[in-house]
Amino acid sequence: MDRDTAYREVEQMLDALAWAVAPSKTEWEEYRSEANVGFCLAYNRYKPESGCKFSTWVYIYVYGYLRHLRGKEQRAYKRGCPTDPERFNNTVD
C-alpha cells in the first residue's frame, strides 16, 4: 500500500484524533499537523506481518504520539518554562 492511499483511508480518523486530544479547539490545526507527522512515523514503522490492521496501528500510534505531545506541553507550562525558543534568547546584559 502506498502512502497516499493509506493516508486517504485514515484521514478522517486523524482529524477526529486531533479534535479529541487538542486542549482547546483553537489549537486543533496544530494538533492536526502533528497527527500528520504521527501518521508518517506510523506508516514507516508498520509491519503487516504483525497481524494488526493498518488503521488500528495508526490509531494507537498517533493517539499515543499526540498524548505525549500534549503532556510535554502541559509539563512545560506547569514548570513555567517557555515553549517558545525565542524567549530563551532574551537575556539581560
C-alpha positions as CSV (number, residue, x, y, z in Angstrom):
1,M,0.0,0.0,0.0
2,D,1.5,3.4,-1.0
3,R,1.4,6.3,1.4
4,D,-1.2,8.4,-0.4
5,T,-3.7,5.5,-0.5
6,A,-3.0,4.7,3.2
7,Y,-3.4,8.4,4.1
8,R,-6.8,8.7,2.4
9,E,-8.0,5.7,4.3
10,V,-7.3,7.2,7.7
11,E,-7.6,10.9,7.1
12,Q,-10.9,11.3,8.9
13,M,-9.6,9.3,11.8
14,L,-6.6,11.7,12.1
15,D,-9.0,14.6,12.2
16,A,-11.0,13.0,14.9
17,L,-7.9,12.2,17.0
18,A,-6.6,15.7,16.7
19,W,-10.0,17.1,17.7
20,A,-10.2,14.8,20.7
21,V,-6.7,15.4,22.0
22,A,-6.3,19.2,21.4
23,P,-6.6,21.1,24.7
24,S,-8.7,23.8,23.1
25,K,-10.4,23.8,19.8
26,T,-8.4,26.9,18.7
27,E,-5.3,24.7,18.7
28,W,-6.9,22.0,16.6
29,E,-4.9,22.9,13.4
30,E,-1.6,22.5,15.3
31,Y,-2.6,19.1,16.6
32,R,-3.9,18.2,13.1
33,S,-0.4,18.9,11.7
34,E,1.2,16.8,14.5
35,A,-1.3,14.0,13.7
36,N,0.1,14.0,10.1
37,V,3.6,13.7,11.5
38,G,2.5,10.8,13.7
39,F,0.9,9.2,10.6
40,C,4.2,9.3,8.7
41,L,6.0,7.8,11.6
42,A,3.4,5.1,12.0
43,Y,3.4,4.3,8.3
44,N,7.2,3.8,8.3
45,R,7.1,1.6,11.4
46,Y,4.1,-0.6,10.4
47,K,4.8,-4.3,9.8
48,P,2.0,-6.2,8.0
49,E,3.3,-9.5,9.4
50,S,2.5,-8.3,12.9
51,G,-1.2,-9.3,12.3
52,C,-2.5,-5.8,13.2
53,K,-4.7,-3.9,10.8
54,F,-3.1,-0.8,9.4
55,S,-5.8,1.5,10.6
56,T,-5.6,0.1,14.1
57,W,-1.9,0.6,14.2
58,V,-2.2,4.2,13.0
59,Y,-4.9,4.9,15.6
60,I,-2.8,3.5,18.5
61,Y,0.4,5.2,17.3
62,V,-1.0,8.6,16.5
63,Y,-3.1,8.7,19.7
64,G,0.0,8.0,21.8
65,Y,2.1,10.5,19.8
66,L,-0.5,13.3,20.4
67,R,-1.0,12.5,24.1
68,H,2.8,12.5,24.6
69,L,3.0,15.9,22.8
70,R,0.2,17.3,24.9
71,G,1.8,16.0,28.1
72,K,5.1,17.6,27.2
73,E,3.4,21.0,26.7
74,Q,1.5,20.7,30.0
75,R,4.6,19.8,32.0
76,A,6.5,22.8,30.5
77,Y,3.6,25.1,31.3
78,K,3.4,23.9,34.9
79,R,7.1,24.4,35.5
80,G,6.9,27.9,34.0
81,C,9.2,27.0,31.1
82,P,8.6,28.9,28.0
83,T,7.7,26.8,25.0
84,D,8.9,29.5,22.6
85,P,12.7,29.1,22.0
86,E,12.9,32.9,21.3
87,R,12.2,33.6,24.9
88,F,15.3,31.8,25.9
89,N,17.5,34.2,23.9
90,N,16.3,37.3,25.6
91,T,19.0,37.8,28.2
92,V,19.7,40.9,30.2
93,D,23.3,42.2,29.9
